[in-house]
Amino acid sequence: MSKSAVSGRVAGELATEMMALFGPQAATEAHRRASRSRNLGNALGYCTWRQAERLIAQLTATSDQFTVH
């Protein structure tokens, strides 16, 4: 299994957990954690939190905010 597949799974699990814990503020909290990881030099953590943030945004968006392919 490639690292990106694992990272995607982890990001999905983080997104689910963040949405349960923080509700409407989940994307903001994921962004904060991504920024912290970046500031600490943790590139993998940064990328994982950014993926979680994007996934939260997609899951909580109204249907007309994203193009479906």
MODALIN-V422801 format. One record per pair of residues at least 4 apart in sequence whose C-alpha atoms are under 8 Angstrom apart, sorted by the first residue. I is the first residue (numbers start at 1). J is the second residue. If there is no record, write none. Layout:
i = [I,I]
j = [J,J]
This chain:
i = [1,1,2,3,4,5,6,7,7,8,8,8,9,10,10,11,11,11,11,11,11,12,12,12,13,14,14,14,15,15,15,15,15,15,16,16,17,18,18,18,18,18,18,19,19,19,19,19,21,22,22,25,26,26,26,27,27,27,27,27,27,28,28,29,30,30,30,30,30,31,31,31,31,32,33,33,33,34,34,34,34,34,34,34,35,35,36,36,37,37,37,37,37,38,38,38,38,42,43,44,45,46,47,48,49,50,51,52,53,54,55,56,57,58,61,61]
j = [5,6,6,7,8,9,10,11,48,12,48,51,13,14,48,15,48,49,51,52,55,16,52,55,17,18,49,52,19,26,52,53,55,56,20,56,21,22,23,26,27,29,30,23,24,25,26,56,26,26,29,29,30,53,56,31,52,53,54,56,57,32,53,33,34,49,50,52,53,35,49,50,53,36,37,46,49,38,45,46,47,48,49,50,39,46,40,46,41,42,43,45,46,42,43,45,46,46,47,48,49,50,51,52,53,54,55,56,57,58,59,60,61,66,65,66]
